[in-house]
Amino acid sequence: MLRGLYTGASGMLINEVRQNITANNLANVDTTGFKKSVPVFSMEPDNQIYRVNDLNRVSKQKFSDISRYIGNLGTGAVVSDVYVTSKQQGLINVTDNQSDLAITGDGYFAVETMDGVKFSRAGNFAVNKDGELMDMNGNYVLAGNAAALGDIGVDGKLIDENGGMRPVFERIRLAPGENFNVGEEGIIFQNGQNVAKLLVVKFDKSNFINKKGANLLEPLDGNNVTAAADYKITQGALEASNVNAVYEMVNMIELQRAYELNQKVILTQDEMLQRSINSVGKLNG
């Protein structure tokens, strides 16, 4: 009977996690380039159940315990993983702002933050007074060679074959107040000159990453970052969030009902325990 309490409690815990993830998805339905999170579940190990005190008469005064196997009893489920990004493409909305960039396909922009290089699908950029391309949080948009990003150190430099240090990325600097063009491969042209190439990367393990807030991502240990190839940059457009508000609202209602059902399971188990203690175990005088 106590196992029922644990099973109901595990169901409540799972639905609490799912509700938090769904609420976060809904909160970012209008966030540029946001990718929704998806929880993944796994079953806890089953317990093998045997009948106890199932005796078989061997002789007049001797019995043997057969302990017949009844079956397996589930012990609940847990959230085994959270896919922090769904790879579903968001809609591309035209803005006609030359510093707005959208990625179609596989890839992330690289930006320089106070905590090192992070990655994002949000391309709502702007050029500051010094001509540096920045995101809406004040981080510098980067250009450079993504082929060896998996070996980048804290300082953003790569050890070359001669033992020296060479940078693999740099900030993008433009002439302030002048127009510029960005090609589909991310190459930036201004005044007929090739200024830089956007650093567009991909993760070897697409779900082995961590959300850092402010719509930024970072790879977890053991997840290499390499150059993206299957992508296209669209200038004057932004990728919308891939969150479907209607789906998430329906999902939240279902989660609330599932949470309440698990709560009723615990209440029912508690009532059964109370009756077994107060009624079944009562000694009659």
RAURVEN-V481786 format. One record per residue. N is the residue number from 1. RES is the residue in one letter. PSI is psi in whole degrees, 0 to 359 (NA if undefined). Layout:
N&RES&PSI ; N&RES&PSI
This chain:
1&M&323 ; 2&L&331 ; 3&R&326 ; 4&G&325 ; 5&L&316 ; 6&Y&320 ; 7&T&316 ; 8&G&321 ; 9&A&320 ; 10&S&324 ; 11&G&320 ; 12&M&319 ; 13&L&318 ; 14&I&313 ; 15&N&333 ; 16&E&316 ; 17&V&316 ; 18&R&321 ; 19&Q&320 ; 20&N&319 ; 21&I&317 ; 22&T&319 ; 23&A&320 ; 24&N&321 ; 25&N&315 ; 26&L&323 ; 27&A&339 ; 28&N&25 ; 29&V&335 ; 30&D&13 ; 31&T&126 ; 32&T&127 ; 33&G&11 ; 34&F&140 ; 35&K&126 ; 36&K&156 ; 37&S&148 ; 38&V&121 ; 39&P&149 ; 40&V&138 ; 41&F&158 ; 42&S&152 ; 43&M&143 ; 44&E&157 ; 45&P&139 ; 46&D&150 ; 47&N&135 ; 48&Q&128 ; 49&I&130 ; 50&Y&150 ; 51&R&135 ; 52&V&153 ; 53&N&34 ; 54&D&92 ; 55&L&145 ; 56&N&125 ; 57&R&122 ; 58&V&318 ; 59&S&189 ; 60&K&324 ; 61&Q&14 ; 62&K&134 ; 63&F&154 ; 64&S&145 ; 65&D&112 ; 66&I&329 ; 67&S&63 ; 68&R&141 ; 69&Y&128 ; 70&I&313 ; 71&G&192 ; 72&N&146 ; 73&L&121 ; 74&G&145 ; 75&T&17 ; 76&G&190 ; 77&A&164 ; 78&V&161 ; 79&V&106 ; 80&S&333 ; 81&D&160 ; 82&V&114 ; 83&Y&106 ; 84&V&347 ; 85&T&130 ; 86&S&132 ; 87&K&5 ; 88&Q&132 ; 89&Q&135 ; 90&G&162 ; 91&L&144 ; 92&I&114 ; 93&N&127 ; 94&V&131 ; 95&T&340 ; 96&D&17 ; 97&N&122 ; 98&Q&337 ; 99&S&0 ; 100&D&128 ; 101&L&141 ; 102&A&140 ; 103&I&127 ; 104&T&126 ; 105&G&207 ; 106&D&119 ; 107&G&161 ; 108&Y&144 ; 109&F&150 ; 110&A&134 ; 111&V&149 ; 112&E&119 ; 113&T&178 ; 114&M&338 ; 115&D&19 ; 116&G&191 ; 117&V&128 ; 118&K&175 ; 119&F&151 ; 120&S&155 ; 121&R&351 ; 122&A&122 ; 123&G&24 ; 124&N&82 ; 125&F&172 ; 126&A&157 ; 127&V&125 ; 128&N&182 ; 129&K&339 ; 130&D&2 ; 131&G&9 ; 132&E&135 ; 133&L&125 ; 134&M&156 ; 135&D&182 ; 136&M&351 ; 137&N&7 ; 138&G&14 ; 139&N&147 ; 140&Y&128 ; 141&V&138 ; 142&L&150 ; 143&A&162 ; 144&G&196 ; 145&N&118 ; 146&A&358 ; 147&A&329 ; 148&A&26 ; 149&L&334 ; 150&G&342 ; 151&D&12 ; 152&I&138 ; 153&G&186 ; 154&V&325 ; 155&D&5 ; 156&G&26 ; 157&K&153 ; 158&L&136 ; 159&I&121 ; 160&D&179 ; 161&E&344 ; 162&N&3 ; 163&G&356 ; 164&G&177 ; 165&M&132 ; 166&R&141 ; 167&P&146 ; 168&V&356 ; 169&F&164 ; 170&E&162 ; 171&R&152 ; 172&I&121 ; 173&R&126 ; 174&L&167 ; 175&A&119 ; 176&P&139 ; 177&G&0 ; 178&E&151 ; 179&N&154 ; 180&F&159 ; 181&N&146 ; 182&V&122 ; 183&G&173 ; 184&E&334 ; 185&E&0 ; 186&G&10 ; 187&I&128 ; 188&I&127 ; 189&F&139 ; 190&Q&129 ; 191&N&38 ; 192&G&4 ; 193&Q&145 ; 194&N&108 ; 195&V&311 ; 196&A&171 ; 197&K&124 ; 198&L&140 ; 199&L&103 ; 200&V&123 ; 201&V&171 ; 202&K&162 ; 203&F&137 ; 204&D&322 ; 205&K&102 ; 206&S&337 ; 207&N&7 ; 208&F&58 ; 209&I&167 ; 210&N&136 ; 211&K&130 ; 212&K&5 ; 213&G&165 ; 214&A&29 ; 215&N&29 ; 216&L&151 ; 217&L&157 ; 218&E&146 ; 219&P&146 ; 220&L&167 ; 221&D&134 ; 222&G&359 ; 223&N&108 ; 224&N&149 ; 225&V&124 ; 226&T&176 ; 227&A&134 ; 228&A&148 ; 229&A&320 ; 230&D&74 ; 231&Y&166 ; 232&K&134 ; 233&I&131 ; 234&T&120 ; 235&Q&147 ; 236&G&29 ; 237&A&161 ; 238&L&146 ; 239&E&127 ; 240&A&166 ; 241&S&145 ; 242&N&16 ; 243&V&128 ; 244&N&108 ; 245&A&321 ; 246&V&314 ; 247&Y&316 ; 248&E&325 ; 249&M&315 ; 250&V&319 ; 251&N&321 ; 252&M&321 ; 253&I&317 ; 254&E&320 ; 255&L&321 ; 256&Q&318 ; 257&R&318 ; 258&A&322 ; 259&Y&317 ; 260&E&323 ; 261&L&317 ; 262&N&327 ; 263&Q&320 ; 264&K&326 ; 265&V&315 ; 266&I&318 ; 267&L&320 ; 268&T&317 ; 269&Q&322 ; 270&D&319 ; 271&E&321 ; 272&M&320 ; 273&L&318 ; 274&Q&319 ; 275&R&320 ; 276&S&328 ; 277&I&317 ; 278&N&336 ; 279&S&304 ; 280&V&320 ; 281&G&7 ; 282&K&135 ; 283&L&125 ; 284&N&132 ; 285&G&NA
